[in-house]
C-alpha cells in the first residue's frame, strides 16, 4: 500500500459535461472507430459508482472563446472547424480526408470548445488556489492537433492552450507538461519546441519510427530548438509490452531529475490511458495502479498544483480503472496493491508486477539521459554518454557497454523507489547490461552480488545482464555501473 499525501486544502476538482459525448463517427472508418462517446460516459459512470466523483469539487464547464483557441491555433484553422456546424455528412467526410486520422461532426466545434474551456477552468481553479489539484474529463482529445491542422482524433490542443493561458493570464514562468499517452503528442511539442518556459515530456510507442505518427521528431535525440533546447524530452518505446517497472524507471531516471531541477509552478498531465494494459493501440502491460503511483510521484512538484486532462484510452475497462486510480491519488487516498485481475494476460499477474525493466526500456532511458546531459546539471554529474550499441535494433540481443562506466550514485532515490514499487520485493538483484572490466579482478565482491557462470537465468535477467567479463561471473548489483537504480534493487544484499 502506498500512502499518498493529502490533496490541497481546497480539495480536488473534477470537470465533466455529458454534452462532450455528442460527437460520434458518422461513416465507416476503421481507424477512427475506436474513438467513441462511451470513453467519456462509461468512465464518469465508473467514477460515480466508486464514489469518487461525489467527493470532488464539481466545476462548471465553459466554452472556450475564439481568442482562447488562437493562443495556439491560427484564426484560419479555427474558422474551418467553426464551419463544420453547418456542413452535410458528405462535406464533413471530405474535410476529414484532408487530415490524418480525424473525423468531424456538426457538434465538433462546440464540443471541442468545451474541452478547451473545461481545461482552462481547471487551470484557473488550481493556479488561484480554489482547489488543490484536479482532473478534466474531456473529449475530443488534443495533444496531436497543430496550429493549422486537426490530427489523431484531436481538434484543438487542450493542454497546449492551457499552458499558454497559464503563462499569459497568470504570469507563470515554468510549466511542466507530462504526456503519458501512448502516442507522441507532436502538437504540444511543436507549440513549445523553442520555449524554455515549458518543459514537455512524452513517452510513446515508437518502434524505431514504425508506429503512428511515425515522425523522426519523436525520437530521443530531438530535444527542442534554439532557446528551447533541452526542454523537449522524448522517451521512445521501441518494443511493446512495457510494464509498471518500465514506466516507474523512466520517471525516476529521466523525468524527476529534470523536473526537480526545472522547478515547475504548474504540472499539466496529458493523461492518455492507451498506454495502459489491454488497450489495442498501445499493447502495453502497465496496470491501473501504476498510474496512481506516477501521479503520486508528480504531486511534490509545483506545490501539488497538478491538472490531469484526458487524452486517449480505448479499452473502456482499463480506461475507467486508470482514471479512477489517478483521481483517487489526487484525492489523497492510499492505493491497495494486488487487487486487480490479471487482465487476460496468459502469463498471469506475476508478469505484470515483475520489478525488472525491459532491456529496451533501459536503452531508451540511457539514450535520453545522454541526449539531455549537456542541458541539465542533474545529468552532468555522471557519465551519461550513450552506452548502448545500435545492435539492439536487431533482434533481442542484450546491450553492450561502450566507454568507461559511470561512478555516479543514485542511492538517494532508494527511499522514493521503495514507496512506489508495485509489488513486494523479490530476492533478485539485477544488473543492467554490465560487463565486469579487467580492473575488477581485484575486487572483493560479496557472493550476493554475483551469479555463478552457467546458472540459468529467467528471460528478464538475461535481458538485463551483459557480457560476463574476465571473472567468469555475471554482475548483479543494486548500484550498477551505468548509474541506474533498477526497480527491484531494494532487495537485501
C-alpha positions in Angstrom: 0.0 0.0 0.0 1.4 3.4 -1.0 0.1 6.2 1.2 -0.3 9.5 -0.8 0.0 12.9 0.8 -3.4 14.7 1.2 -4.6 16.9 -1.6 -4.6 20.7 -1.5 -6.5 22.5 1.3 -9.5 23.2 -1.0 -9.8 19.7 -2.4 -9.7 18.1 -5.8 -11.7 19.3 -8.8 -13.5 17.2 -11.4 -14.8 18.7 -14.6 -17.1 16.8 -16.9 -20.1 17.5 -19.1 -22.1 14.9 -20.9 -22.5 17.2 -23.9 -19.0 16.4 -24.9 -20.2 12.9 -25.8 -22.4 14.3 -28.6 -19.7 13.9 -31.2 -19.6 10.5 -32.9 -18.4 9.0 -36.2 -20.9 9.3 -39.0 -19.3 7.0 -41.6 -17.3 3.8 -41.7 -13.7 4.4 -40.8 -11.9 1.5 -39.0 -9.1 3.9 -37.9 -11.4 6.3 -36.1 -14.0 3.8 -34.9 -12.3 3.4 -31.5 -12.9 7.0 -30.5 -16.4 6.6 -29.1 -18.6 8.7 -26.8 -18.6 5.8 -24.3 -14.9 6.7 -23.5 -16.3 9.6 -21.6 -19.7 8.4 -20.3 -18.6 5.0 -19.1 -15.5 6.5 -17.3 -17.7 9.0 -15.5 -20.2 6.3 -14.6 -17.4 4.3 -13.0 -16.2 7.3 -11.0 -19.7 7.7 -9.7 -20.0 4.0 -8.9 -16.8 4.2 -6.9 -18.0 7.3 -5.0 -15.1 9.3 -6.3 -17.0 11.9 -8.4 -19.1 12.8 -5.4 -16.0 13.6 -3.3 -14.7 16.1 -5.8 -15.4 19.8 -6.3 -17.5 19.9 -9.4 -16.5 22.8 -11.6 -18.8 24.1 -14.4 -17.7 23.8 -18.0 -17.5 26.8 -20.2 -16.9 27.0 -23.9 -13.5 28.5 -24.8 -13.6 31.7 -26.7 -12.1 32.0 -30.2 -9.4 34.2 -28.6 -8.6 31.3 -26.3 -8.3 28.9 -29.2 -6.0 31.4 -31.1 -3.4 31.2 -28.3 -2.2 28.1 -30.2 -4.2 27.8 -33.4 -4.4 30.1 -36.4 -7.6 32.1 -37.0 -8.0 30.4 -40.4 -8.0 26.9 -38.8 -10.4 28.0 -36.1 -12.7 29.3 -38.9 -12.5 25.9 -40.7 -13.6 24.0 -37.6 -16.3 26.5 -36.9 -17.7 26.0 -40.3 -18.4 22.3 -39.6 -21.5 23.2 -37.7 -23.5 23.7 -40.9 -21.8 21.0 -43.1 -23.6 18.0 -44.5 -22.3 14.5 -43.8 -20.6 14.4 -47.2 -18.9 17.7 -46.6 -17.7 16.6 -43.2 -16.3 13.4 -44.7 -14.5 15.4 -47.4 -13.0 17.8 -44.9 -11.8 14.9 -42.6 -9.9 13.4 -45.5 -7.7 16.5 -45.6 -6.2 15.5 -42.2 -4.7 12.4 -40.6 -7.0 10.1 -38.5 -9.7 12.6 -37.8 -13.5 12.8 -38.2 -15.9 15.7 -37.9 -19.5 16.0 -36.7 -21.9 19.0 -36.6 -21.2 19.2 -32.9 -17.4 19.1 -33.2 -16.9 22.8 -32.8 -18.9 23.3 -29.6 -17.6 20.1 -28.1 -14.0 21.0 -28.8 -14.6 24.4 -27.4 -16.0 22.8 -24.2 -12.9 20.5 -24.0 -10.6 23.5 -24.1 -12.9 25.6 -21.8 -13.0 22.8 -19.2 -9.2 22.6 -19.2 -8.9 26.3 -18.7 -11.5 26.3 -15.9 -9.4 23.6 -14.1 -6.1 25.5 -14.6 -7.7 28.7 -13.3 -9.1 26.9 -10.2 -5.8 25.2 -9.4 -3.5 28.2 -10.0 -5.7 30.6 -7.9 -5.8 28.1 -5.1 -9.6 27.5 -5.3 -8.7 23.8 -5.4 -5.5 21.9 -4.8 -5.5 19.8 -8.0 -7.9 18.2 -10.4 -8.9 16.3 -13.5 -10.8 17.3 -16.6 -12.6 14.5 -18.4 -12.8 16.0 -21.9 -13.4 15.0 -25.5 -12.2 15.4 -28.2 -8.6 14.9 -27.0 -6.0 17.5 -28.0 -2.3 16.7 -27.9 -1.9 15.8 -31.6 -3.6 18.9 -33.0 -1.4 21.6 -34.5 -1.6 25.2 -35.4 -3.3 24.7 -38.7 -4.5 21.0 -38.5 -6.6 18.5 -36.8 -4.8 15.2 -36.2 -5.2 11.9 -34.5 -8.8 12.4 -33.2 -7.6 15.8 -31.8 -9.2 19.1 -32.9 -7.9 21.8 -30.5 -4.9 21.3 -28.4 -6.4 21.5 -24.9 -3.2 21.2 -22.9 -1.1 23.5 -25.1 -3.8 26.2 -24.9 -3.9 25.7 -21.1 -0.2 26.2 -20.8 -0.2 29.4 -22.9 -3.2 30.6 -20.9 -1.4 29.9 -17.6 1.6 31.9 -18.8 -0.3 34.9 -20.2 -3.2 35.2 -17.7 -1.4 34.0 -14.5 2.1 35.0 -15.3 3.6 31.5 -14.8 7.2 31.2 -16.0 7.8 27.4 -15.6 5.2 24.8 -16.7 5.8 21.1 -16.9 3.7 19.0 -19.3 3.8 15.2 -18.8 2.3 13.3 -21.7 1.9 9.6 -20.8 -0.4 8.9 -23.7 1.0 6.0 -25.9 1.2 8.3 -28.9 3.7 11.1 -29.3 2.0 14.5 -28.7 3.6 16.2 -31.6 1.2 19.1 -31.4 2.3 20.1 -28.0 6.0 19.5 -28.9 5.7 21.8 -31.9 3.9 24.5 -29.9 6.8 24.8 -27.4 9.9 23.5 -29.1 11.5 26.9 -28.9 10.1 27.8 -25.5 12.3 27.3 -22.3 9.3 28.2 -20.1 7.6 24.8 -20.9 9.3 21.5 -20.2 7.5 18.9 -22.4 8.0 15.2 -21.5 6.5 12.5 -23.6 6.9 8.7 -23.7 5.3 7.0 -26.7 5.3 3.8 -28.7 7.8 4.4 -31.4 9.3 1.1 -32.6 12.1 2.9 -34.5 9.6 5.2 -36.3 7.3 2.5 -37.5 4.4 3.3 -35.2 2.0 6.2 -35.8 2.6 9.1 -36.1 5.9 7.8 -37.5 7.8 11.0 -37.0 11.6 11.5 -36.8 10.9 14.3 -34.3 9.6 11.7 -31.8 13.0 10.1 -31.2 15.1 10.6 -28.1 17.7 12.9 -29.7 15.1 15.6 -30.6 15.5 18.0 -27.6 14.0 21.3 -28.8 15.3 24.2 -30.8 17.0 27.5 -30.1 16.4 28.7 -26.6 14.1 25.6 -26.1 16.9 23.1 -26.4 16.7 20.6 -23.6 13.1 21.4 -22.8 11.6 18.7 -25.1 12.1 15.2 -23.7 11.1 12.2 -25.8 11.3 8.7 -24.5 10.6 6.2 -27.4 9.2 2.8 -26.6 10.8 0.6 -29.3 9.0 -2.6 -28.2 5.5 -3.3 -26.9 4.7 -5.0 -23.6 6.2 -2.3 -21.2 5.1 -2.9 -17.6 4.9 -0.9 -14.4 8.6 -1.2 -13.8 9.4 0.4 -17.1 7.2 3.3 -16.5 8.4 4.0 -13.0 12.0 3.6 -14.1 11.5 6.4 -16.7 10.0 8.7 -14.1 12.9 8.0 -11.6 15.8 8.3 -14.0 14.6 10.8 -16.6 11.5 12.9 -15.7 12.0 13.5 -12.0 15.6 14.6 -12.1 14.8 17.1 -14.8 11.5 18.2 -13.2 13.1 18.9 -9.8 15.8 20.9 -11.4 13.2 22.8 -13.6 11.1 23.5 -10.5 7.7 24.0 -12.3 5.0 26.3 -11.0 2.3 24.1 -12.6 2.1 20.5 -13.8 -0.2 19.6 -16.7 -0.7 15.9 -17.4 -1.8 14.9 -20.9 -3.4 11.8 -19.4 -3.8 9.3 -22.2 -4.5 5.8 -21.0 -3.9 3.9 -24.2 -0.6 3.3 -22.5 -2.4 1.1 -20.0 -2.9 -2.6 -20.1 -5.4 -4.1 -22.6 -5.5 -1.1 -24.9 -5.4 -2.2 -28.6 -3.4 0.9 -29.5 -0.6 0.7 -27.1 -0.3 -3.1 -26.5 1.4 -2.3 -23.1 1.0 -4.0 -19.8 1.1 -1.2 -17.2 -1.8 -1.8 -14.7 -4.1 0.9 -13.4 -2.4 1.3 -10.1 0.8 2.2 -12.0 -0.8 5.5 -13.0 -1.7 6.1 -9.3 2.0 5.8 -8.5 3.0 8.0 -11.4 0.6 10.7 -10.2 1.9 10.3 -6.7 5.4 11.0 -7.9 4.3 14.2 -9.5 2.5 15.6 -6.6 5.5 17.0 -4.7 6.2 19.2 -7.8 4.7 22.7 -8.1 3.4 22.6 -4.5 0.9 19.9 -5.7 -0.7 22.1 -8.4 -1.4 19.3 -10.9 -4.1 19.3 -13.6 -4.7 16.0 -15.4 -6.5 16.3 -18.7 -7.9 13.2 -20.5 -6.3 12.3 -23.9 -6.5 8.8 -25.3 -7.6 5.4 -24.0 -9.7 3.0 -26.0 -10.2 -0.2 -23.9 -13.1 1.0 -21.8 -12.5 -1.2 -18.7 -8.8 -0.3 -18.4 -9.5 3.4 -19.2 -12.1 3.7 -16.4 -9.9 2.0 -13.8 -6.9 4.1 -14.7 -8.9 7.3 -14.4 -10.4 6.1 -11.1 -7.0 5.5 -9.6 -5.5 8.7 -10.9 -8.3 10.7 -9.3 -8.1 8.6 -6.2 -4.5 9.6 -5.8 -5.3 13.2 -6.4 -7.8 12.9 -3.5 -5.1 11.6 -1.3 -6.3 8.0 -0.9 -4.0 5.1 -0.5 -3.7 2.6 -3.3 -4.2 -1.1 -2.5 -1.9 -3.3 -4.4 -2.7 -6.7 -5.9 -6.5 -6.0 -6.1 -6.8 -6.1 -9.9 -7.4 -9.1 -12.2 -4.8 -10.5 -14.5 -6.4 -8.6 -17.4 -6.4 -11.7 -19.5 -2.6 -11.9 -19.7 -1.7 -15.6 -20.3 1.3 -15.4 -18.0 -0.9 -14.4 -15.1 -0.5 -11.5 -12.6 3.1 -12.3 -11.8 4.3 -11.0 -15.2 2.5 -7.7 -14.6 4.4 -6.9 -11.4 7.8 -8.0 -12.4 10.2 -5.4 -10.9 12.8 -5.7 -13.7 12.6 -3.1 -16.5 12.9 -4.4 -20.1 16.2 -4.1 -21.8 14.7 -2.0 -24.5 13.3 0.4 -21.9 16.7 0.7 -20.3 18.2 1.5 -23.7 15.7 4.3 -24.2 16.4 5.7 -20.7 20.1 5.9 -21.2 19.8 7.4 -24.6 17.5 10.1 -23.4 19.9 10.8 -20.5 22.8 11.1 -22.9 20.9 13.4 -25.2 20.0 15.7 -22.3 23.2 15.6 -20.3 24.5 18.8 -22.0 21.4 20.7 -21.0 20.8 19.6 -17.3 23.1 19.8 -14.3 21.3 16.8 -12.8 22.6 14.6 -15.6 26.1 16.1 -15.9 27.4 14.8 -12.6 27.9 11.3 -14.1 29.0 9.8 -17.4 25.7 9.8 -19.3 27.3 9.1 -22.7 25.5 6.6 -25.0 26.4 3.2 -23.6 24.3 1.0 -25.9 25.3 -0.1 -29.4 22.9 0.0 -32.4 22.9 -3.8 -32.3 19.9 -3.6 -30.0 17.9 -2.6 -33.1 18.3 -6.1 -34.4 16.6 -8.9 -32.5 16.7 -9.4 -28.8 20.4 -9.2 -28.2 21.3 -7.5 -25.0 23.1 -4.2 -24.9 26.9 -3.8 -24.5 28.8 -1.1 -22.8 30.9 1.5 -24.6 33.5 3.6 -22.8 34.1 3.9 -19.1 31.3 3.1 -16.7 30.0 5.8 -14.6 30.7 6.0 -10.9 27.7 8.3 -10.1 25.4 7.3 -7.3 21.6 7.1 -7.2 21.2 5.7 -3.7 19.4 8.9 -2.8 16.4 7.6 -4.8 16.1 4.4 -2.8 13.5 5.7 -0.2 11.4 7.1 -3.0 11.7 4.0 -5.0 10.6 1.8 -2.1 7.3 3.8 -1.9 6.3 3.3 -5.4 7.2 -0.3 -6.2 4.1 -2.1 -7.4 4.8 -5.4 -5.7 6.6 -6.8 -2.7 10.4 -7.2 -3.0 11.7 -10.3 -4.6 15.0 -11.9 -3.8 16.5 -10.7 -7.1 19.3 -8.2 -7.8 19.7 -7.1 -11.3 22.5 -5.6 -13.3 21.9 -3.5 -16.4 23.9 -4.6 -19.4 27.2 -4.6 -17.4 30.5 -6.1 -18.3 32.8 -6.6 -15.4 36.1 -5.0 -16.6 39.6 -6.4 -16.1 40.2 -3.9 -13.4 37.5 -5.6 -11.3 39.6 -8.7 -10.9 41.0 -7.4 -7.6 37.6 -6.5 -6.2 36.4 -8.5 -3.2 32.7 -8.7 -4.1 30.2 -10.3 -1.8 28.7 -13.5 -3.2 25.2 -12.0 -3.2 26.4 -9.6 -5.9 27.4 -12.3 -8.2 25.7 -15.0 -10.2 27.8 -18.1 -10.9 28.5 -18.8 -14.6 26.3 -21.4 -16.1 23.3 -20.8 -13.7 20.1 -20.5 -15.8 18.6 -17.0 -15.9 15.0 -16.0 -16.4 14.3 -14.2 -19.6 14.1 -10.8 -17.7 17.5 -11.4 -16.2 19.1 -12.4 -19.4 17.9 -9.2 -21.0 19.4 -7.1 -18.3 22.8 -8.9 -17.7 25.5 -8.2 -20.3 28.9 -9.7 -21.0 30.5 -11.9 -18.4 33.9 -10.2 -18.3 37.1 -11.9 -17.2 35.9 -13.1 -13.8 33.5 -15.7 -15.3 30.7 -14.2 -13.2 27.7 -12.1 -14.0 27.3 -9.0 -12.1 24.1 -8.4 -10.2 24.1 -5.1 -8.4 21.6 -2.6 -7.0 24.1 0.2 -7.7 25.0 -0.5 -11.3 28.0 0.9 -13.1 25.8 2.7 -15.7 24.3 4.9 -13.0 20.9 3.2 -12.9 18.8 2.1 -9.9 16.7 -0.7 -11.1 13.1 -1.2 -9.7 14.0 -4.3 -7.8 17.2 -3.0 -6.4 15.7 -2.5 -2.9 16.2 -6.2 -2.2 18.5 -7.1 0.6 22.1 -8.0 -0.4 
